[in-house]
Amino acid sequence: MVPHSKKVRSNLSLLAATSSSGQAFGCLAPSVSNITQLQAELTDDEVNITSVDTILQRLQEAANILCQHQKRHSELRSTHLEELVEAIVLDRSPDLVHDSVAHIKEERVTSQIRQFIKRENLRRMFRKIKRALKPVAQQGLSKIDVPDATACTTAHGDPSNPKEWKGPGLHLLSLNLLLE
């Protein structure tokens, strides 16, 4: 991992490198690839990697980091929500920044955290209920509707011609019924 100050210096050096258009209105105009590199927080060394082995190694490192974060996802999410709640409370009441009203800020933060947890639990519960009541439909062909030849009348039409059939149909759901 590159220290933050080296990344900042690298980003500043990228801004100093101008695109083919040079300076525009007295400002430096970085190229699109430099802007993308800045957004991804990549150093010059990381951008110039062309070896497949090095790329695969970096990909494996990234996959390992992702796996570690996924193992700690509940802890990371709760930390993120606590920071979010504190920011919401301070946004609603900017005067709570002062140390003299820290106890009020803590009360509001804990109240908001309880409400967030309650909402997430409700959302999770209703998602479980939805999955139980409406399971995900199978992909592919799961049933076939065919004309019911036993209900054949002149008003219904000819069961051998499904496009003109107006009568009831059979819903064939299992593979054995399809083969018969």
N, CA, C and O of each residue as an XYZ file, in Angstrom:
720
protein
N       0.836     -1.172      0.000
C       0.000      0.000      0.000
C       0.883      1.237      0.000
O       1.871      1.296      0.732
N       0.542      2.205     -0.798
C       1.320      3.433     -0.891
C       0.808      4.410      0.154
O      -0.402      4.598      0.276
N       1.717      5.046      0.923
C       1.269      6.021      1.910
C       0.510      7.156      1.234
O       0.713      7.453      0.057
N      -0.376      7.787      2.019
C      -1.256      8.814      1.481
C      -0.449      9.970      0.877
O      -0.809     10.472     -0.188
N       0.623     10.397      1.529
C       1.375     11.544      1.027
C       2.012     11.248     -0.330
O       2.092     12.134     -1.180
N       2.467     10.008     -0.540
C       3.035      9.651     -1.840
C       1.956      9.676     -2.913
O       2.209     10.090     -4.044
N       0.732      9.226     -2.554
C      -0.362      9.263     -3.518
C      -0.707     10.699     -3.875
O      -0.968     11.009     -5.037
N      -0.708     11.570     -2.881
C      -1.022     12.977     -3.148
C       0.032     13.576     -4.058
O      -0.292     14.287     -5.009
N       1.317     13.285     -3.764
C       2.382     13.803     -4.630
C       2.237     13.253     -6.039
O       2.437     13.973     -7.017
N       1.890     11.975     -6.141
C       1.708     11.359     -7.444
C       0.539     12.000     -8.184
O       0.613     12.254     -9.387
N      -0.553     12.261     -7.438
C      -1.711     12.896     -8.056
C      -1.382     14.313     -8.508
O      -1.835     14.756     -9.564
N      -0.585     15.027     -7.700
C      -0.198     16.377     -8.099
C       0.704     16.350     -9.322
O       0.608     17.221    -10.187
N       1.580     15.354     -9.398
C       2.432     15.265    -10.585
C       1.603     14.929    -11.814
O       1.928     15.360    -12.920
N       0.537     14.163    -11.630
C      -0.347     13.884    -12.760
C      -1.071     15.140    -13.211
O      -1.260     15.363    -14.407
N      -1.474     15.958    -12.249
C      -2.136     17.192    -12.629
C      -1.173     18.127    -13.350
O      -1.580     18.900    -14.217
N       0.097     18.053    -12.990
C       1.079     18.915    -13.624
C       1.330     18.505    -15.069
O       1.691     19.338    -15.901
N       1.140     17.224    -15.367
C       1.320     16.751    -16.742
C       0.096     17.158    -17.554
O      -1.018     16.743    -17.235
N       0.278     17.936    -18.565
C      -0.856     18.422    -19.345
C      -1.128     17.502    -20.508
O      -0.261     16.742    -20.939
N      -2.338     17.580    -21.009
C      -2.700     16.793    -22.174
C      -2.188     17.486    -23.423
O      -1.463     18.477    -23.333
N      -2.553     16.980    -24.572
C      -2.081     17.551    -25.826
C      -2.594     18.971    -26.015
O      -2.009     19.752    -26.765
N      -3.704     19.311    -25.324
C      -4.250     20.658    -25.478
C      -3.470     21.674    -24.657
O      -3.612     22.876    -24.881
N      -2.647     21.223    -23.708
C      -1.843     22.143    -22.918
C      -2.691     22.874    -21.904
O      -3.619     22.301    -21.333
N      -2.374     24.143    -21.676
C      -3.108     24.911    -20.691
C      -4.359     25.525    -21.306
O      -4.352     25.968    -22.455
N      -5.423     25.544    -20.525
C      -6.661     26.156    -20.970
C      -7.109     27.152    -19.918
O      -7.328     26.770    -18.768
N      -7.248     28.385    -20.272
C      -7.668     29.463    -19.384
C      -6.763     29.572    -18.160
O      -7.237     29.859    -17.061
N      -5.496     29.351    -18.341
C      -4.545     29.483    -17.253
C      -4.528     28.306    -16.303
O      -3.785     28.339    -15.322
N      -5.308     27.271    -16.543
C      -5.336     26.086    -15.682
C      -4.727     24.914    -16.424
O      -4.739     24.868    -17.654
N      -4.204     23.987    -15.682
C      -3.676     22.784    -16.303
C      -4.829     21.883    -16.701
O      -5.794     21.738    -15.950
N      -4.737     21.275    -17.880
C      -5.801     20.399    -18.360
C      -5.269     18.979    -18.470
O      -4.648     18.644    -19.479
N      -5.492     18.122    -17.458
C      -5.006     16.747    -17.542
C      -5.812     15.953    -18.556
O      -6.970     16.268    -18.832
N      -5.191     14.924    -19.103
C      -5.890     14.091    -20.073
C      -6.898     13.201    -19.358
O      -6.879     13.079    -18.133
N      -7.774     12.583    -20.135
C      -8.816     11.723    -19.568
C      -8.203     10.543    -18.833
O      -8.690     10.166    -17.767
N      -7.137      9.946    -19.381
C      -6.506      8.806    -18.711
C      -5.898      9.219    -17.380
O      -5.906      8.435    -16.430
N      -5.365     10.447    -17.294
C      -4.815     10.922    -16.019
C      -5.921     11.128    -14.996
O      -5.728     10.840    -13.815
N      -7.074     11.622    -15.427
C      -8.191     11.810    -14.508
C      -8.662     10.456    -13.989
O      -8.942     10.309    -12.799
N      -8.750      9.471    -14.874
C      -9.152      8.132    -14.460
C      -8.151      7.566    -13.465
O      -8.537      6.929    -12.485
N      -6.880      7.794    -13.711
C      -5.842      7.319    -12.800
C      -5.970      8.019    -11.449
O      -5.768      7.393    -10.408
N      -6.303      9.304    -11.456
C      -6.495     10.026    -10.203
C      -7.685      9.473     -9.433
O      -7.613      9.299     -8.216
N      -8.773      9.199    -10.132
C      -9.967      8.681     -9.465
C      -9.718      7.308     -8.868
O     -10.240      6.999     -7.797
N      -8.937      6.484     -9.534
C      -8.647      5.142     -9.034
C      -7.541      5.149     -7.991
O      -7.235      4.107     -7.411
N      -6.939      6.298     -7.745
C      -5.835      6.451     -6.794
C      -4.693      5.485     -7.101
O      -4.167      4.820     -6.208
N      -4.323      5.420     -8.368
C      -3.229      4.558     -8.801
C      -1.947      5.364     -8.910
O      -1.957      6.518     -9.338
N      -0.850      4.747     -8.518
C       0.437      5.395     -8.685
C       0.928      5.155    -10.114
O       0.361      4.348    -10.849
N       1.991      5.870    -10.494
C       2.548      5.700    -11.840
C       3.051      4.274    -12.038
O       2.918      3.715    -13.127
N       3.630      3.681    -10.985
C       4.127      2.311    -11.087
C       2.987      1.330    -11.342
O       3.140      0.389    -12.120
N       1.854      1.544    -10.694
C       0.719      0.643    -10.858
C       0.093      0.755    -12.241
O      -0.439     -0.227    -12.758
N       0.147      1.919    -12.835
C      -0.442      2.116    -14.157
C       0.401      1.459    -15.236
O      -0.136      0.964    -16.227
N       1.705      1.448    -15.058
C       2.616      0.949    -16.085
C       2.873     -0.549    -16.007
O       3.775     -1.038    -16.688
N       2.123     -1.294    -15.212
C       2.311     -2.741    -15.110
C       1.785     -3.393    -16.381
O       0.634     -3.188    -16.767
N       2.638     -4.179    -17.025
C       2.218     -4.875    -18.248
C       2.407     -6.382    -18.141
O       1.951     -7.111    -19.022
N       3.050     -6.864    -17.115
C       3.298     -8.282    -16.947
C       2.016     -8.982    -16.485
O       1.359     -8.536    -15.545
N       1.677    -10.069    -17.152
C       0.482    -10.828    -16.799
C       0.623    -11.418    -15.397
O      -0.342    -11.448    -14.634
N       1.816    -11.882    -15.062
C       2.039    -12.460    -13.733
C       1.800    -11.423    -12.640
O       1.182    -11.730    -11.621
N       2.281    -10.208    -12.842
C       2.099     -9.154    -11.850
C       0.632     -8.774    -11.735
O       0.131     -8.548    -10.633
N      -0.054     -8.702    -12.862
C      -1.481     -8.375    -12.843
C      -2.258     -9.450    -12.103
O      -3.135     -9.136    -11.298
N      -1.945    -10.730    -12.367
C      -2.626    -11.828    -11.668
C      -2.327    -11.814    -10.182
O      -3.203    -12.104     -9.366
N      -1.095    -11.477     -9.825
C      -0.719    -11.388     -8.424
C      -1.528    -10.278     -7.730
O      -2.047    -10.479     -6.632
N      -1.629     -9.112     -8.374
C      -2.403     -8.008     -7.800
C      -3.888     -8.359     -7.702
O      -4.564     -7.978     -6.747
N      -4.382     -9.084     -8.695
C      -5.777     -9.520     -8.668
C      -6.020    -10.474     -7.507
O      -7.051    -10.389     -6.841
N      -5.082    -11.381     -7.260
C      -5.204    -12.307     -6.137
C      -5.163    -11.560     -4.808
O      -5.912    -11.887     -3.888
N      -4.288    -10.554     -4.703
C      -4.224     -9.747     -3.485
C      -5.549     -9.023     -3.250
O      -6.046     -8.963     -2.126
N      -6.109     -8.478     -4.321
C      -7.394     -7.778     -4.209
C      -8.500     -8.742     -3.791
O      -9.366     -8.383     -2.994
N      -8.477     -9.966     -4.325
C      -9.483    -10.966     -3.957
C      -9.345    -11.349     -2.486
O     -10.349    -11.549     -1.803
N      -8.116    -11.451     -1.995
C      -7.893    -11.769     -0.582
C      -8.408    -10.652      0.318
O      -9.023    -10.916      1.351
N      -8.159     -9.409     -0.074
C      -8.649     -8.269      0.704
C     -10.170     -8.262      0.715
O     -10.783     -8.017      1.754
N     -10.781     -8.528     -0.433
C     -12.237     -8.592     -0.511
C     -12.772     -9.678      0.417
O     -13.763     -9.459      1.114
N     -12.137    -10.830      0.435
C     -12.564    -11.930      1.295
C     -12.482    -11.529      2.766
O     -13.379    -11.849      3.546
N     -11.416    -10.832      3.146
C     -11.269    -10.382      4.529
C     -12.369     -9.398      4.904
O     -12.926     -9.460      5.999
N     -12.675     -8.486      3.977
C     -13.733     -7.505      4.247
C     -15.103     -8.175      4.314
O     -15.947     -7.765      5.111
N     -15.336     -9.190      3.498
C     -16.619     -9.882      3.531
C     -16.803    -10.640      4.838
O     -17.927    -10.766      5.324
N     -15.709    -11.152      5.417
C     -15.805    -11.844      6.696
C     -16.200    -10.880      7.814
O     -16.846    -11.275      8.784
N     -15.802     -9.604      7.669
C     -16.074     -8.600      8.693
C     -17.200     -7.652      8.279
O     -17.295     -6.545      8.809
N     -18.055     -8.070      7.336
C     -19.025     -7.137      6.780
C     -19.998     -6.576      7.812
O     -20.358     -5.402      7.729
N     -20.428     -7.371      8.772
C     -21.385     -6.858      9.755
C     -20.737     -5.800     10.643
O     -21.354     -4.785     10.968
N     -19.483     -6.049     11.033
C     -18.758     -5.067     11.843
C     -18.519     -3.784     11.049
O     -18.715     -2.685     11.569
N     -18.097     -3.922      9.791
C     -17.845     -2.751      8.957
C     -19.134     -1.975      8.698
O     -19.130     -0.744      8.690
N     -20.235     -2.696      8.487
C     -21.509     -2.021      8.237
C     -21.969     -1.263      9.469
O     -22.433     -0.129      9.355
N     -21.848     -1.867     10.652
C     -22.279     -1.177     11.871
C     -21.428      0.062     12.124
O     -21.948      1.093     12.553
N     -20.129     -0.029     11.864
C     -19.258      1.135     12.016
C     -19.672      2.238     11.051
O     -19.742      3.411     11.418
N     -19.943      1.842      9.814
C     -20.374      2.827      8.815
C     -21.688      3.478      9.227
O     -21.841      4.692      9.092
N     -22.644      2.687      9.730
C     -23.928      3.243     10.134
C     -23.782      4.184     11.322
O     -24.466      5.206     11.384
N     -22.906      3.860     12.261
C     -22.688      4.746     13.406
C     -22.125      6.080     12.950
O     -22.545      7.132     13.431
N     -21.167      6.040     12.014
C     -20.609      7.286     11.489
C     -21.657      8.065     10.711
O     -21.705      9.292     10.785
N     -22.494      7.355      9.965
C     -23.556      7.995      9.198
C     -24.573      8.660     10.118
O     -25.003      9.785      9.865
N     -24.956      7.968     11.179
C     -25.919      8.516     12.128
C     -25.358      9.762     12.790
O     -26.064     10.759     12.946
N     -24.098      9.708     13.178
C     -23.483     10.883     13.807
C     -23.461     12.056     12.844
O     -23.713     13.190     13.253
N     -23.164     11.808     11.574
C     -23.166     12.875     10.579
C     -24.571     13.435     10.380
O     -24.737     14.642     10.206
N     -25.588     12.564     10.405
C     -26.973     13.025     10.245
C     -27.376     13.904     11.424
O     -27.993     14.953     11.242
N     -27.027     13.475     12.625
C     -27.372     14.247     13.819
C     -26.692     15.604     13.781
O     -27.317     16.620     14.084
N     -25.418     15.630     13.412
C     -24.701     16.905     13.349
C     -25.213     17.787     12.213
O     -25.174     19.013     12.317
N     -25.687     17.181     11.146
C     -26.237     17.958     10.043
C     -27.552     18.610     10.450
O     -27.824     19.754     10.085
N     -28.367     17.878     11.208
C     -29.647     18.420     11.651
C     -29.474     19.478     12.740
O     -30.235     20.444     12.801
N     -28.470     19.291     13.599
C     -28.223     20.229     14.703
C     -26.735     20.558     14.748
O     -25.992     19.935     15.506
N     -26.292     21.517     13.957
C     -24.857     21.841     13.911
C     -24.300     22.362     15.233
O     -23.090     22.313     15.456
N     -25.165     22.858     16.105
C     -24.688     23.379     17.385
C     -24.265     22.284     18.355
O     -23.736     22.589     19.425
N     -24.484     21.014     18.010
C     -24.095     19.903     18.885
C     -22.604     19.570     18.759
O     -22.133     18.620     19.385
N     -21.877     20.319     17.978
C     -20.446     20.091     17.811
C     -19.686     20.448     19.083
O     -18.641     19.862     19.366
N     -20.192     21.385     19.833
C     -19.503     21.873     21.029
C     -19.483     20.814     22.128
O     -20.412     20.015     22.258
N     -18.412     20.822     22.912
C     -18.242     19.848     23.991
C     -19.266     20.025     25.108
O     -19.577     19.065     25.813
N     -19.790     21.226     25.281
C     -20.726     21.475     26.379
C     -22.058     20.733     26.193
O     -22.777     20.508     27.166
N     -22.391     20.351     24.947
C     -23.652     19.637     24.679
C     -23.372     18.233     24.155
O     -24.177     17.679     23.406
N     -22.241     17.656     24.542
C     -21.861     16.328     24.054
C     -22.837     15.261     24.527
O     -23.101     14.304     23.800
N     -23.385     15.411     25.751
C     -24.325     14.418     26.266
C     -25.615     14.390     25.446
O     -26.206     13.326     25.260
N     -26.050     15.531     24.962
C     -27.263     15.590     24.122
C     -26.986     14.920     22.778
O     -27.819     14.188     22.244
N     -25.798     15.189     22.252
C     -25.426     14.571     20.974
C     -25.395     13.055     21.110
O     -25.897     12.350     20.235
N     -24.815     12.541     22.192
C     -24.742     11.093     22.412
C     -26.129     10.470     22.530
O     -26.371      9.385     22.001
N     -27.049     11.158     23.229
C     -28.418     10.649     23.362
C     -29.092     10.552     21.998
O     -29.738      9.551     21.687
N     -28.938     11.588     21.190
C     -29.560     11.588     19.868
C     -28.934     10.526     18.961
O     -29.633      9.864     18.194
N     -27.619     10.373     19.054
C     -26.938      9.368     18.232
C     -27.409      7.974     18.612
O     -27.711      7.168     17.732
N     -27.477      7.674     19.900
C     -27.926      6.335     20.316
C     -29.380      6.091     19.920
O     -29.743      4.979     19.538
N     -30.213      7.130     20.011
C     -31.608      6.991     19.583
C     -31.689      6.706     18.088
O     -32.441      5.827     17.667
N     -30.930      7.433     17.288
C     -30.924      7.220     15.836
C     -30.379      5.841     15.482
O     -30.886      5.195     14.564
N     -29.354      5.381     16.198
C     -28.791      4.049     15.933
C     -29.839      2.977     16.203
O     -29.985      2.036     15.422
N     -30.579      3.120     17.324
C     -31.643      2.171     17.621
C     -32.697      2.159     16.518
O     -33.179      1.094     16.132
N     -33.055      3.326     16.012
C     -34.044      3.404     14.939
C     -33.511      2.760     13.652
O     -34.248      2.057     12.960
N     -32.232      2.998     13.331
C     -31.620      2.387     12.149
C     -31.643      0.864     12.261
O     -32.004      0.173     11.308
N     -31.257      0.343     13.427
C     -31.230     -1.106     13.635
C     -32.634     -1.681     13.521
O     -32.823     -2.740     12.922
N     -33.609     -1.000     14.085
C     -34.989     -1.458     14.017
C     -35.473     -1.502     12.567
O     -36.108     -2.471     12.150
N     -35.170     -0.445     11.797
C     -35.586     -0.416     10.386
C     -34.912     -1.519      9.582
O     -35.555     -2.163      8.753
N     -33.625     -1.742      9.818
C     -32.923     -2.799      9.084
C     -33.465     -4.176      9.435
O     -33.597     -5.030      8.559
N     -33.780     -4.402     10.711
C     -34.358     -5.694     11.100
C     -35.724     -5.904     10.467
O     -36.037     -7.010     10.025
N     -36.544     -4.854     10.417
C     -37.847     -4.953      9.760
C     -37.680     -5.255      8.273
O     -38.377     -6.103      7.717
N     -36.753     -4.553      7.644
C     -36.505     -4.775      6.220
C     -36.051     -6.210      5.972
O     -36.502     -6.848      5.021
N     -35.167     -6.715      6.814
C     -34.672     -8.087      6.688
C     -35.803     -9.099      6.900
O     -35.891    -10.096      6.184
N     -36.673     -8.835      7.894
C     -37.773     -9.737      8.178
C     -38.755     -9.785      7.002
O     -39.190    -10.868      6.608
N     -39.105     -8.633      6.444
C     -40.044     -8.614      5.333
C     -39.439     -9.229      4.079
O     -40.161     -9.803      3.263
N     -38.131     -9.116      3.915
C     -37.465     -9.777      2.790
C     -37.562    -11.295      2.935
O     -37.783    -11.997      1.949
N     -37.398    -11.803      4.154
C     -37.532    -13.246      4.397
C     -38.959    -13.712      4.126
O     -39.174    -14.766      3.529
N     -39.934    -12.914      4.572
C     -41.333    -13.271      4.335
C     -41.624    -13.292      2.840
O     -42.301    -14.195      2.347
N     -41.120    -12.308      2.126
C     -41.338    -12.249      0.680
C     -40.750    -13.478     -0.007
O     -41.380    -14.065     -0.886
N     -39.533    -13.866      0.398
C     -38.909    -15.048     -0.208
C     -39.689    -16.317      0.097
O     -39.742    -17.229     -0.728
N     -40.300    -16.381      1.291
C     -41.079    -17.570      1.650
C     -42.394    -17.633      0.881
O     -42.818    -18.705      0.450
N     -43.038    -16.474      0.710
C     -44.330    -16.453      0.028
C     -44.210    -16.466     -1.493
O     -45.037    -17.063     -2.182
N     -43.186    -15.811     -2.006
C     -42.976    -15.750     -3.456
C     -41.564    -16.205     -3.770
O     -40.676    -15.375     -3.966
N     -41.342    -17.513     -3.822
C     -39.988    -17.969     -4.127
C     -39.603    -17.573     -5.557
O     -40.458    -17.348     -6.413
N     -38.318    -17.497     -5.779
C     -37.811    -17.123     -7.090
C     -38.247    -18.174     -8.103
O     -38.057    -19.371     -7.890
N     -38.825    -17.721     -9.193
C     -39.309    -18.642    -10.223
C     -38.130    -19.359    -10.872
O     -37.034    -18.810    -10.991
N     -38.383    -20.595    -11.287
C     -37.337    -21.356    -11.945
C     -37.033    -20.741    -13.296
O     -37.906    -20.161    -13.942
N     -35.820    -20.871    -13.702
C     -35.428    -20.365    -15.007
C     -35.712    -21.420    -16.052
O     -35.633    -22.614    -15.764
N     -36.033    -21.008    -17.231
C     -36.284    -21.947    -18.307
C     -37.751    -22.334    -18.374
O     -38.609    -21.663    -17.801
N     -38.023    -23.401    -19.064
C     -39.384    -23.884    -19.289
C     -39.855    -24.661    -18.066
O     -39.301    -25.715    -17.754
N     -40.869    -24.154    -17.373
C     -41.346    -24.831    -16.169
C     -42.739    -25.424    -16.335
O     -43.122    -26.311    -15.571
N     -43.514    -24.950    -17.329
C     -44.829    -25.530    -17.567
C     -45.230    -25.292    -19.015
O     -44.706    -24.406    -19.690
N     -46.168    -26.100    -19.468
C     -46.700    -25.977    -20.826
C     -48.217    -26.024    -20.730
O     -48.775    -26.879    -20.042
N     -48.877    -25.110    -21.414
C     -50.328    -25.113    -21.491
C     -50.731    -25.728    -22.825
O     -50.332    -25.245    -23.884
N     -51.537    -26.813    -22.768
C     -52.011    -27.482    -23.981
C     -53.537    -27.553    -23.926
O     -54.103    -27.582    -22.833
N     -54.220    -27.581    -25.076
C     -55.688    -27.683    -25.082
C     -56.143    -28.998    -24.460
O     -55.536    -30.047    -24.675
N     -57.213    -28.920    -23.690
C     -57.795    -30.103    -23.054
C     -58.766    -30.747    -24.041
O     -59.849    -30.220    -24.294
N     -58.370    -31.885    -24.592
C     -59.176    -32.563    -25.613
C     -60.443    -33.175    -25.035
O     -61.387    -33.441    -25.780
N     -60.489    -33.404    -23.725
C     -61.683    -34.007    -23.120
C     -62.833    -33.006    -23.044
O     -63.991    -33.409    -22.944
N     -62.536    -31.726    -23.091
C     -63.568    -30.692    -23.027
C     -63.881    -30.177    -24.428
O     -64.155    -28.991    -24.611
N     -63.840    -31.051    -25.395
C     -64.005    -30.665    -26.794
C     -65.481    -30.442    -27.128
O     -66.294    -31.356    -26.996
N     -65.818    -29.244    -27.552
C     -67.150    -28.915    -28.075
C     -66.960    -28.069    -29.321
O     -65.853    -27.604    -29.592
N     -67.997    -27.872    -30.060
C     -67.887    -27.062    -31.281
C     -67.636    -25.597    -30.956
O     -67.048    -24.880    -31.765
N     -68.069    -25.144    -29.789
C     -67.856    -23.745    -29.396
C     -66.399    -23.467    -29.078
O     -65.934    -22.340    -29.248
N     -65.673    -24.472    -28.620
C     -64.277    -24.288    -28.252
C     -63.340    -24.363    -29.444
O     -62.242    -23.809    -29.389
N     -63.728    -25.016    -30.496
C     -62.872    -25.161    -31.665
C     -62.194    -26.507    -31.691
O     -62.602    -27.438    -30.997
N     -61.156    -26.605    -32.497
C     -60.418    -27.855    -32.692
C     -59.239    -27.917    -31.728
O     -58.390    -27.026    -31.775
N     -59.137    -28.945    -30.833
C     -58.019    -29.019    -29.883
C     -56.680    -29.307    -30.557
O     -55.633    -29.074    -29.953
N     -56.688    -29.801    -31.780
C     -55.418    -30.058    -32.459
C     -54.809    -28.774    -33.027
O     -53.651    -28.782    -33.444
N     -55.554    -27.688    -33.053
C     -55.049    -26.398    -33.512
C     -55.069    -25.422    -32.327
O     -56.079    -24.756    -32.104
N     -53.969    -25.327    -31.566
C     -53.948    -24.535    -30.333
C     -54.190    -23.044    -30.553
O     -54.648    -22.358    -29.640
N     -53.891    -22.529    -31.749
C     -54.071    -21.100    -31.983
C     -55.547    -20.716    -32.008
O     -55.900    -19.590    -31.656
N     -56.403    -21.634    -32.417
C     -57.828    -21.343    -32.519
C     -58.618    -21.900    -31.341
O     -59.825    -21.674    -31.263
N     -57.983    -22.617    -30.427
C     -58.659    -23.243    -29.299
C     -59.116    -22.185    -28.300
O     -58.314    -21.352    -27.877
N     -60.397    -22.207    -27.916
C     -60.972    -21.239    -26.986
C     -61.373    -21.883    -25.662
O     -61.841    -21.187    -24.761
N     -61.203    -23.172    -25.528
C     -61.640    -23.897    -24.342
C     -60.580    -23.952    -23.263
O     -59.553    -23.279    -23.345
N     -60.846    -24.772    -22.236
C     -59.889    -24.901    -21.128
C     -58.615    -25.614    -21.574
O     -58.595    -26.332    -22.574
N     -57.572    -25.396    -20.814
C     -56.295    -26.022    -21.135
C     -55.759    -26.817    -19.970
O     -56.232    -26.679    -18.842
N     -54.773    -27.650    -20.241
C     -54.078    -28.417    -19.211
C     -52.738    -27.742    -18.946
O     -52.044    -27.317    -19.870
N     -52.399    -27.654    -17.693
C     -51.101    -27.097    -17.309
C     -50.190    -28.263    -16.980
O     -50.343    -28.891    -15.932
N     -49.266    -28.554    -17.840
C     -48.336    -29.660    -17.617
C     -47.118    -29.110    -16.889
O     -46.354    -28.314    -17.437
N     -46.949    -29.548    -15.638
C     -45.882    -29.024    -14.801
C     -44.706    -29.979    -14.633
O     -43.582    -29.528    -14.412
N     -44.938    -31.291    -14.732
C     -43.848    -32.222    -14.490
C     -43.334    -32.794    -15.817
O     -44.036    -32.802    -16.829
N     -42.118    -33.259    -15.775
C     -41.477    -33.807    -16.964
C     -42.183    -35.067    -17.436
O     -42.262    -35.307    -18.641
N     -42.702    -35.887    -16.511
C     -43.407    -37.121    -16.896
C     -44.661    -36.823    -17.684
O     -44.957    -37.514    -18.658
N     -45.412    -35.795    -17.277
C     -46.622    -35.430    -18.012
C     -46.279    -34.858    -19.388
O     -47.039    -35.033    -20.341
N     -45.156    -34.184    -19.490
C     -44.738    -33.626    -20.777
C     -44.416    -34.726    -21.774
O     -44.673    -34.586    -22.970
N     -43.852    -35.823    -21.278
C     -43.431    -36.904    -22.171
C     -44.598    -37.767    -22.633
O     -44.485    -38.453    -23.649
N     -45.725    -37.749    -21.906
C     -46.878    -38.601    -22.266
C     -47.604    -38.083    -23.480
O     -48.590    -38.680    -23.911
